[in-house]
């Protein structure tokens, strides 16, 4: 914290002058006032459902108090926050009682992200976050300006990119679009389990909210009417209808989520040597990645999406923040046709074709397949045992459920294990290390060999018995480690030495032949 006072402070609103301090937009006050709409709407709904009572008044009061606290904090941030780009540094000041003065060299900036929530967009505002890519606490890693105009954000982003320079990467003469939204991809939106999961989560949240408001959902007139009309329907028919309705609502939720996340999607290569991903309908997002920090790509094919011939493309890049931030910012495409994902991968890597497809991968030993079968049986076995034990104790119905589960589950386990084994593979393509694995989601990573900074070798007890090991390529980008799973000891060590010569040699003890 600092008590330093800057004499040159002005009321400027933009970064045009390097010595001029900029402010957040006064429109942020209107955003804060609009937050009162939520508590008022909830109070009205509660009053309509239950009538005016003490519980409704208490609920409204707590929400209004929370609103006033949040609004007060936001208003104080508006009045005290200043920023400027001075020379080769960006500075940010904030706070009234506890003043903070932060300064970050421009050449340490790794990301400049824009994010605009629906209410912010109504008032023409956006949030700009500047990240340094350091694996430290969020407050010391990122500078955030929440509540500046779109013009301010655009000018500040361009100014920072210009001053940062493109480093070792020479960008194109003009911004080029690599891929943009094609609404034919909407057919891939329902191919996810998240839609169904969201339905159950929403029902559970609604039930809990009504319960906290002293409302029994089963006593609502709508529920009573449905029970009266369909109370005599057979149980099996009701289960089928419930499953169909859940699936339909799940598909609708997945489709809506896809539209909200990926509308207006565009992946661009800009002149400054950066990639820019823009997307979002209600919440507009813009993520910037430095091309020189790109270490590879990852093709992800979840099971349902794979059956439909689709895939997603992720970047393997450094400077995207913590593991959680990396997962939310690494996406280069939405679910798209697999051929399109491969084309984008080749374009991003500046290769004639994607390394993930142009390499013949080495198969893994048969012992790797046995390990996957055993893992599947270790999941199926306890389920069957629990059903059998409960059946012997409570009712014979569960005994029948146990043997039916065993008969139905065994071929599924064998099929999944065989698929997981056939997916395993690794290889080398020019300057890339290729790794493929996965069961419910196939993942194929193409990692630059010069981005590998170490090898992590692990061997479990069962792996030692089968002469196997797992070889992890450690890197500062992406997930941090990309693993070649269940490869034979001899072949794994040879592969590691071939992929990155000399890196593993000092740790290998050579045993002389007798």
N, C-alpha and C positions, 0 to 999 in steps of 0.2 A: 504494500500500500504506500501511497505517496501523497504528500501535501504540496507538491510542486505546483506553482501558479504560472500559467503561460500568458504573457502580456499581449501576445498577438492574437488572442482569441477574438473571434468575430461571430456574427450571426449568419455566416454563409451557409448555403444549403447544398453545395456540391463540391467536388474535388477538383475543380478546374484550376485553382491556384494551389501550388504545392504547400504554401505556408498558411493557407486559409483553413480554418476549422469548420467542419460540416456538422450539421445537426440532423437528428431524426425528424421525420415529417410531422407537422402538427396534426395531420389527419389521423395519427395514432390515437388521439383523444376520441375521435368518432368511433374507431374500432373498439376501444375500451367501453364506451357507452353502449354499443350494440350488444355487448355481452350480457346486458341485463335482460335481453329477450328470452334467453334460456330459462332463468328462474321464473320469469313471469308466465311463460307458456306452461311450465311444469305445474305452477300453482293453479292455473286455470283448469288444466286437465284433472288435477287432483280434486279440485272443488266440484267439477262436473261428475266425477265418478263417486265421490264419497260425501259431497256436501261440505259446507264450511265446518271445521272442527279444530280442536286444539292441535292435533297432529299436523294438519295442513299448515297452520300458522307457524308452528315450530320449524317445519321443513322450509317454508318460504323464508323465515327469518335467518336460518343458517345459510341458505343459499345467497341471500342478499349480503350478509356479513362477509361471506367468502368473496363475493363479487367486489365489494368495497375494498377489501384488502388487496386483491389482485389489481384492481384499477388504480389504487393508490401507488402500488409498487411500479406499475407501468407508467403512470404519470410522472413519478419521480425519475424514472429512467429517461423519459423524454426530455425532462428539464435539465438533466445533468450529463447526458451522454454527448461527447464531442469526438470527432475523428478527423484525421488528415493524413495525407501522404506527403512527407517532408523528406526530400532527397531520396535516399534508397531505403526508407523505412515507412511503415504505416503505424500510426499511433492512435490509441483509443483511450479516452478518459471517461470515467463514469463514477457514480456514487455521490452521496451527500455527506452522511455521517462517516462512512467508510469509503474514502476515495481510492480509486484504482487508476493507475496510469500504466498502460501496457504498450510495448513497442516491439515490433517484429520486423527484422530485415526482409526486404522484398524478395531477395534471392533464396530465402528459406520457405517461401510460400509454395505449397504443394497442391493445393486445391482451392478453388473459388466457386462455391455453390450458391445457387439462388433457390429460394423456396417461398412460395406464396400460397397461404391458406385462403379458403373461400372468402372470408370476411375481409382479409387484406386486399384481395383482388377487387372486391367491390369498390374499395376506396383507392385503388391504383397503387397499393403498397406491396413491398416484398421484403424478404429477409435475406441478408447476404452473410455467409459464413466463410471465413478464411482459415484454412487449416495448414499446419506445418507438417503433418504426417507423423508426429512424434507419439510414441506409445506411453503417454502420461495422462494425467487427469484431464478431463474435458475442458475445465476452466482455463488451464494454462496452455492448452494445445490449440485452441481455436479462438479467433476474434469474431464476434457475432454482432451484426447490426440489424436489429429487428424493428422494422418500421421505417424504411426509406422508400422513396418513390422508385418506380421502374427506371426512370431516366437516371437518377442518382446511381442506382445499382449498376446499370449498363456502363455509365461513364467510369465508375470506380473500378469495375472489373477490367475494362479495356486499359485503363491507366496502369493498373497493377501488372497486367500481362505484358504491356509494352515495356515497363521498367524491369520486369523480371527477365525478359528476353527469352529466347528459345533454347539457350544453352547449346548443347551439341547437336540438337535436332534442327534441321532446316525445313520449315513448313512449306506448303504449296504457295504459289503466287496469290491465290485467293481461296476463300473458304469453300470447301467441297463437301457435298452431302454423300455419305457412304450408303445410308439406308434411311428410309422414312416409313411412316405408318401405312400399312396396306390393310384395309378393313376386311379383306378375305381371311386374314389371320384370326378373325374373331371366332372361327370355327374351333380353334384350339382352347378357347377360354374355359369351356366346361370340363376340360380334361384334368381336373385337379380335385383332391379330396378336401381342400380348404373350404370350398363352398358348403359342403355338407357339415363340416365341423363348425362353420360360422353359424349355421342354422341352430345347432344344439347350443352353442355358446349364447346366441341371442335369446333363445327360449329360456335358458337358465338365468341369464341376466334379468330378463323381464320378470320372471317368477320371483327372483330375489328382491327386485325393486318393489314389486307389488306387496310382497310379504313385509318388507320394512315399513311400508305405508299402511300396514294393518288391513290389507285387502287380500282376501282369499280368492285366487284365480278361479277355483272351482265353483265359487258362488256367483260369478259374473253372469249376467243374463244371457250373453252370447253362448257361453259354455253350457248353461242349462238348456238353452234352445237346441243346441247340437245334440246333447244327451237325450233329449226328449224325442228328437226326430230319428236318431240312429241308434238308440239304446238297444234295440232288438237285433241289430246286425251281428252275424256270427263273428267270433273272435278272429278267425283266420282271415276273413275278409277285411276286418278293420286293420289288421297288421299289414296286409298288402297295400291298402289305401294309404296308411301312414308312411310306408316305405316309398311309395310312388310320390306322394306329396313332398316328402323330405328331399327326394332326388330332384324333383322339379324346382323346388325352392332353392336347393343347392346349386343347380345349374344357373338359375337366375342370378343368385348372389355372385357366383364365380364370373359370370359374364359382366355384371355391373362392376365388379372389382377390376376386371381387365380393362374395361372402358375408362374407368376413373384413373387407373394407373398409367395407361399407355396411350391415351388419346393425345394427339399432337406430337407423337414420338418422332424424333429426328436425331440421328447420329452424324456428327460433322467432324471433319478434320480442318482445324483452323490454321491460319497463317502463322500463328505464334508457336506452332509445334505442340498443340494440345488437341485432345479429343473432347467434344462437348456432347453430352447426352441430354436432350430436352424432352420432357414428357409430362403428362398429367392433365386431367380435366378440371376437377374441383380444386385440387392442390397442384399447382404448377411447380415443377422441379427442374433444376438445371445443374448437372454435375460436370466438373472439369477434371480431366486426367492428363497428365503430361505424357507425351509420346515417348520421351526418353526414359521414363520410368516404367514403361510397359515391358513386362518380362515374359508374356505369353498369353494364351487364351485357354478357356475351358469350355468344352461342349457338354451340356447337361441334358440328359434325355430321361425324364421320369417315365415310369412304365406306361401309363395311359397315353401320354404324349408321344412316346416312342412307337406305340402301336399305330398311331395316326400319322406317323412319318414326320413328326415335329421335333424341335429341339430349342434350347436356349443357349445364348452365348454370354459368357462372363469374361471379364478382363482379369488377368493376373498381373497386378501392378502394385508398386510400392507407393507410399504416401497417401493411402486412402483411409488412414486412421486405425482405430482399434479393430479387433475381429468383428465386432457387431457392426461398426460403421462400414467396414469392408464389405460385409454381406449385403448391406442395403444400398451400396453405391457402385458395386462392380458390374452390374448388369449392362450389357451392351445392346441387347435386343430383348423384346418380349418373346413368348413362344412363337416360333416361325417355322416354315418348312425347313427340313434339315439341310437341303441343298443351299437355301438362302443363308442359313447360319454358317455353313462352310465358306460361302462366298465372302461374307462379311469378315470372317476370321482371316481369310487370305488377304483381304484388302487392308485390314487393321495392321496385320503383321508385315505388310508390303512384300508378300510372297506371291508366286504364280498360282499356288494352290495351298489349301490348308494343310499344315504338317500333320494334323490329326488323321487325315485320310490318305496322304501320300506315303505312309510308312507301313510296311508289313511288320506287325507286332509279333514278338516272341511269345509263344504259349507257355504256360506254367505247368509244373509237374502234376501228375495225377493225384499226388498226395494233397494238393490244394483243393481238389474236388471233394475228397473224403472229409477234409476239415469243414467244408461248407455243409455237407450232408449232416455231419455230427452236430453242427451248430443248430441246424433246423430241427433235428430230433431233440435237442436239449430244450427247445422252446415247446415243441409239441408234447413231449413226454410229461412234463409237469401238469399241463392242461388236462390231459387224459387221466393222469393219476388223481388229480383233485376231483374231477367228475366221478371217477370210479369210487374214491373214498367216500364222497358225500352220498353216492348212490347206495353203497353198502350200509351206510349209517341211517339215511333218511328214507329214500324211496327207490325202487327198481327203475323208475323212469330215467334217473340220472346214470344208471349203469348202461342202459341202452344208448344214452347220449354219449357216453364215454367211448363205446366201441364204434359208434357211427363217426364220431370225431376222429378216431384213430384211422379208420378206413378212408375217410374223405381227406384227412390232413396229410397222410403219408405221400400220396402222389403229388400233392401241392408242394410239400417240402422238397421232394426229389427234383421236381421241375424247377423250383426256384434255385436250388443248389446248383443244378446243371447250368442254368442261365448265368448265375454268378461266376461259375468257373469259366464258362466260355467268354465272359466279358473280360476276364483278367488278361492283361497284356502289357508289354513295355517294349520300347525300341528307341533308336536314335535316328534323327533325320537332320542332316547337316548340323546346324547349330542348336537344334532343339532336342530335348529329352521328352519322350512321349510316355505317358502313364495312363492306363485305363483300368477301371474297377467299378463295382457297384452291382446291386441287385434290383431294388425298387427304383433306383435312378442310376443309369449308366453315366459315368463321368470320365471324359477323355481330356487330359490336360497336356498342352504343348508348352513346355517351360524352357526358356533359353538356358543353354548349358553354362554360359558365363554368369548366370544369375544364381547358380547353386553355390552356396558358401560353406556347406558341410553335409555330412552324411550321418544319419541317425539309424543305427542298426539295432533291432530288437528281436529277441528270440524267446518265446514262451516255452514252457515245459513240453507241451505237445509239439511245438515246432521243432524243438531239438530232437525229439524222438523220431520225427519224420525227415530230418535233415533240411529244414526250411528256415528262412529268416524273412523279416520285413525290412526293406531298405527305404529309408525316408530321405528324400532330397530336401535339405533345408535351404530356405530362401527368405529374403526380407520382404517378399511380395506375396500377395494373395493370402492363402490360408497358412502360410509359413512353412508347411511341409507337405510334400506330395509323395505318396508312398507306393512303392512296388511291393505288393503284398504276396507273401507265401511263395517266394522264389527259392530255388535250391542254393545252398551256401556258396558252392564254387561258382555257379553262374552269376549269382548276385554280386559277388566281390569283383569278378571280371567286368561285369556290366558297369559297376560304379567307377572302376578305374578307366574304362573306355570312355564313359560319359564325361568325366572331369579328370583328366590325367593328373596324377601326382597328389590329388587331394586326400585320397584314402591310404596311399602307400606308407606314410610314416606310422600308421597304426596297425599295419599287418605284420604279424610275426610269421616268418617263413620257417617251416619245420623241415630240416634236411632229410632227404630220403636215406633209409638205411641200406 
